[in-house]
Amino acid sequence: MLDRGPPVTKSGKLTLRWAGWNDSLAGIKLYALAVYKMKMFGSELTHNGETALARETLDANTQLYNTTIIEPGRFANVFHDTHKFLSKRAANSPPIDPGYEELTGQPPDTISREAIPNVNGIVKYEVSHSVDHDGGCSLNSPDSWSNVDDFQSEQILLDIPRADGDSVRVWVRATDVMGNTKTDSVLVHVDSSPPVIQDVRVSGTNSSDTLQIT
């Protein structure tokens, strides 16, 4: 079988391991390896028709191979979205033998030919909130996170108990398929009380009378 290591990695190195390949008559002399960059064709990712980024011929005694692949740009949500890395993978041509590719499954367990649900390269949203009565001074970091079930809608309705004078901070954390996270927050001050007039008086000046309200 063939083992390509973790299905998702931040490293630029791929480690391939294989075992059990044999030819009882002539033996195996060489292994051939090709690395392709996948691109969108229609609604699927495919490497068919693309030129290999790297090709290597390995001695049959080699059981471990490392290669460094450098993609242009950087691994960011925009990068994933622009290149459609999370889209459905097209079938290989010629077909890959059964057992040597994952047809179904989702991260973090595996990467398969299935599309990975996402919105703009984000695969998960989480939210958290806290309330204080001190202008938000104590609301520095979330205590826990809750998943947004319908994360592709990019919205969630929160029912947060609060009273006049409270401050509410809501945090939102986005995660991409690599496990990179970005957190942002908003602070809201709650005040539904009407204005109160405390003092009304008229003061005279040389030019005109002024009405002062405090």
Contacts in CASP RR format, 6 or more apart in sequence:
PFRMAT RR
TARGET T0000
AUTHOR 0000-0000-0000
METHOD contacts of the structure
MODEL  1
MLDRGPPVTKSGKLTLRWAGWNDSLAGIKLYALAVYKMKMFGSELTHNGE
TALARETLDANTQLYNTTIIEPGRFANVFHDTHKFLSKRAANSPPIDPGY
EELTGQPPDTISREAIPNVNGIVKYEVSHSVDHDGGCSLNSPDSWSNVDD
FQSEQILLDIPRADGDSVRVWVRATDVMGNTKTDSVLVHVDSSPPVIQDV
RVSGTNSSDTLQIT
1 18 0 8 1.000
1 19 0 8 1.000
1 20 0 8 1.000
1 99 0 8 1.000
1 100 0 8 1.000
2 16 0 8 1.000
2 17 0 8 1.000
2 18 0 8 1.000
2 100 0 8 1.000
3 16 0 8 1.000
3 17 0 8 1.000
3 18 0 8 1.000
4 14 0 8 1.000
4 15 0 8 1.000
4 16 0 8 1.000
5 14 0 8 1.000
5 15 0 8 1.000
5 16 0 8 1.000
5 17 0 8 1.000
7 102 0 8 1.000
7 107 0 8 1.000
7 108 0 8 1.000
7 109 0 8 1.000
7 110 0 8 1.000
7 111 0 8 1.000
8 107 0 8 1.000
8 108 0 8 1.000
8 111 0 8 1.000
8 177 0 8 1.000
8 178 0 8 1.000
8 179 0 8 1.000
9 178 0 8 1.000
10 75 0 8 1.000
10 178 0 8 1.000
10 180 0 8 1.000
12 68 0 8 1.000
12 69 0 8 1.000
12 70 0 8 1.000
13 66 0 8 1.000
13 67 0 8 1.000
13 68 0 8 1.000
14 35 0 8 1.000
14 66 0 8 1.000
14 67 0 8 1.000
14 69 0 8 1.000
15 64 0 8 1.000
15 65 0 8 1.000
15 66 0 8 1.000
16 33 0 8 1.000
16 64 0 8 1.000
16 65 0 8 1.000
17 63 0 8 1.000
17 64 0 8 1.000
18 31 0 8 1.000
18 63 0 8 1.000
19 63 0 8 1.000
21 28 0 8 1.000
22 28 0 8 1.000
27 60 0 8 1.000
28 60 0 8 1.000
29 60 0 8 1.000
30 57 0 8 1.000
30 58 0 8 1.000
30 59 0 8 1.000
30 60 0 8 1.000
31 57 0 8 1.000
31 58 0 8 1.000
31 59 0 8 1.000
31 60 0 8 1.000
31 62 0 8 1.000
32 55 0 8 1.000
32 56 0 8 1.000
32 57 0 8 1.000
32 58 0 8 1.000
33 54 0 8 1.000
33 55 0 8 1.000
33 56 0 8 1.000
33 57 0 8 1.000
33 58 0 8 1.000
33 65 0 8 1.000
34 52 0 8 1.000
34 54 0 8 1.000
34 55 0 8 1.000
35 52 0 8 1.000
35 53 0 8 1.000
35 54 0 8 1.000
35 55 0 8 1.000
35 67 0 8 1.000
35 69 0 8 1.000
36 47 0 8 1.000
36 50 0 8 1.000
36 52 0 8 1.000
36 53 0 8 1.000
37 47 0 8 1.000
37 50 0 8 1.000
37 53 0 8 1.000
37 71 0 8 1.000
38 45 0 8 1.000
38 46 0 8 1.000
38 47 0 8 1.000
38 50 0 8 1.000
38 85 0 8 1.000
38 89 0 8 1.000
39 45 0 8 1.000
39 46 0 8 1.000
39 47 0 8 1.000
39 50 0 8 1.000
39 83 0 8 1.000
40 46 0 8 1.000
40 83 0 8 1.000
40 84 0 8 1.000
40 87 0 8 1.000
41 48 0 8 1.000
41 90 0 8 1.000
43 87 0 8 1.000
43 88 0 8 1.000
44 87 0 8 1.000
44 88 0 8 1.000
44 89 0 8 1.000
44 90 0 8 1.000
45 84 0 8 1.000
45 85 0 8 1.000
45 87 0 8 1.000
45 88 0 8 1.000
45 89 0 8 1.000
45 90 0 8 1.000
46 89 0 8 1.000
46 90 0 8 1.000
48 90 0 8 1.000
48 92 0 8 1.000
48 93 0 8 1.000
53 69 0 8 1.000
54 67 0 8 1.000
54 69 0 8 1.000
56 65 0 8 1.000
56 67 0 8 1.000
58 65 0 8 1.000
71 79 0 8 1.000
73 79 0 8 1.000
75 178 0 8 1.000
75 180 0 8 1.000
76 176 0 8 1.000
76 180 0 8 1.000
77 120 0 8 1.000
77 121 0 8 1.000
77 122 0 8 1.000
77 174 0 8 1.000
77 176 0 8 1.000
77 180 0 8 1.000
77 182 0 8 1.000
78 120 0 8 1.000
79 85 0 8 1.000
80 86 0 8 1.000
80 118 0 8 1.000
80 121 0 8 1.000
80 176 0 8 1.000
80 177 0 8 1.000
81 118 0 8 1.000
81 120 0 8 1.000
81 121 0 8 1.000
85 177 0 8 1.000
86 115 0 8 1.000
86 116 0 8 1.000
86 117 0 8 1.000
86 118 0 8 1.000
86 121 0 8 1.000
86 123 0 8 1.000
86 177 0 8 1.000
87 115 0 8 1.000
88 113 0 8 1.000
88 114 0 8 1.000
88 115 0 8 1.000
89 112 0 8 1.000
89 113 0 8 1.000
89 114 0 8 1.000
90 113 0 8 1.000
91 113 0 8 1.000
92 101 0 8 1.000
101 112 0 8 1.000
101 113 0 8 1.000
102 110 0 8 1.000
102 111 0 8 1.000
102 112 0 8 1.000
102 113 0 8 1.000
103 112 0 8 1.000
103 113 0 8 1.000
103 114 0 8 1.000
104 112 0 8 1.000
104 113 0 8 1.000
104 114 0 8 1.000
105 111 0 8 1.000
105 112 0 8 1.000
105 114 0 8 1.000
106 112 0 8 1.000
106 114 0 8 1.000
106 116 0 8 1.000
107 116 0 8 1.000
107 123 0 8 1.000
107 177 0 8 1.000
116 123 0 8 1.000
116 177 0 8 1.000
117 123 0 8 1.000
117 152 0 8 1.000
118 152 0 8 1.000
118 177 0 8 1.000
119 151 0 8 1.000
119 152 0 8 1.000
119 154 0 8 1.000
121 176 0 8 1.000
121 177 0 8 1.000
122 151 0 8 1.000
122 174 0 8 1.000
122 175 0 8 1.000
122 176 0 8 1.000
123 151 0 8 1.000
123 175 0 8 1.000
123 176 0 8 1.000
123 177 0 8 1.000
124 147 0 8 1.000
124 148 0 8 1.000
124 151 0 8 1.000
124 174 0 8 1.000
124 175 0 8 1.000
125 147 0 8 1.000
125 148 0 8 1.000
125 151 0 8 1.000
125 154 0 8 1.000
125 156 0 8 1.000
125 172 0 8 1.000
125 173 0 8 1.000
125 174 0 8 1.000
125 175 0 8 1.000
126 145 0 8 1.000
126 146 0 8 1.000
126 147 0 8 1.000
126 148 0 8 1.000
126 172 0 8 1.000
126 173 0 8 1.000
126 175 0 8 1.000
127 145 0 8 1.000
127 146 0 8 1.000
127 148 0 8 1.000
127 156 0 8 1.000
127 158 0 8 1.000
127 170 0 8 1.000
127 171 0 8 1.000
127 172 0 8 1.000
127 173 0 8 1.000
128 142 0 8 1.000
128 143 0 8 1.000
128 144 0 8 1.000
128 145 0 8 1.000
128 146 0 8 1.000
128 170 0 8 1.000
128 171 0 8 1.000
128 173 0 8 1.000
129 142 0 8 1.000
129 158 0 8 1.000
129 160 0 8 1.000
129 168 0 8 1.000
129 169 0 8 1.000
129 170 0 8 1.000
129 171 0 8 1.000
130 139 0 8 1.000
130 142 0 8 1.000
130 143 0 8 1.000
130 168 0 8 1.000
130 169 0 8 1.000
131 139 0 8 1.000
131 160 0 8 1.000
131 161 0 8 1.000
131 162 0 8 1.000
131 166 0 8 1.000
131 167 0 8 1.000
131 168 0 8 1.000
132 138 0 8 1.000
132 139 0 8 1.000
132 166 0 8 1.000
132 167 0 8 1.000
133 163 0 8 1.000
133 165 0 8 1.000
133 166 0 8 1.000
133 167 0 8 1.000
134 167 0 8 1.000
135 165 0 8 1.000
135 167 0 8 1.000
135 189 0 8 1.000
136 167 0 8 1.000
136 169 0 8 1.000
136 187 0 8 1.000
139 167 0 8 1.000
139 169 0 8 1.000
139 187 0 8 1.000
142 171 0 8 1.000
145 173 0 8 1.000
148 156 0 8 1.000
150 156 0 8 1.000
158 170 0 8 1.000
160 168 0 8 1.000
160 170 0 8 1.000
162 168 0 8 1.000
162 190 0 8 1.000
163 190 0 8 1.000
164 190 0 8 1.000
164 191 0 8 1.000
164 192 0 8 1.000
164 193 0 8 1.000
165 189 0 8 1.000
165 190 0 8 1.000
165 191 0 8 1.000
166 189 0 8 1.000
166 190 0 8 1.000
167 187 0 8 1.000
167 188 0 8 1.000
167 189 0 8 1.000
167 190 0 8 1.000
168 187 0 8 1.000
168 188 0 8 1.000
168 189 0 8 1.000
168 190 0 8 1.000
169 185 0 8 1.000
169 186 0 8 1.000
169 187 0 8 1.000
169 188 0 8 1.000
170 185 0 8 1.000
170 186 0 8 1.000
170 188 0 8 1.000
171 183 0 8 1.000
171 184 0 8 1.000
171 185 0 8 1.000
172 183 0 8 1.000
172 184 0 8 1.000
172 185 0 8 1.000
173 181 0 8 1.000
173 182 0 8 1.000
173 183 0 8 1.000
174 181 0 8 1.000
174 182 0 8 1.000
174 183 0 8 1.000
175 181 0 8 1.000
197 213 0 8 1.000
198 214 0 8 1.000
199 212 0 8 1.000
199 213 0 8 1.000
199 214 0 8 1.000
200 211 0 8 1.000
200 212 0 8 1.000
200 213 0 8 1.000
201 212 0 8 1.000
202 209 0 8 1.000
202 210 0 8 1.000
202 211 0 8 1.000
202 212 0 8 1.000
203 209 0 8 1.000
203 210 0 8 1.000
203 212 0 8 1.000
204 210 0 8 1.000
END
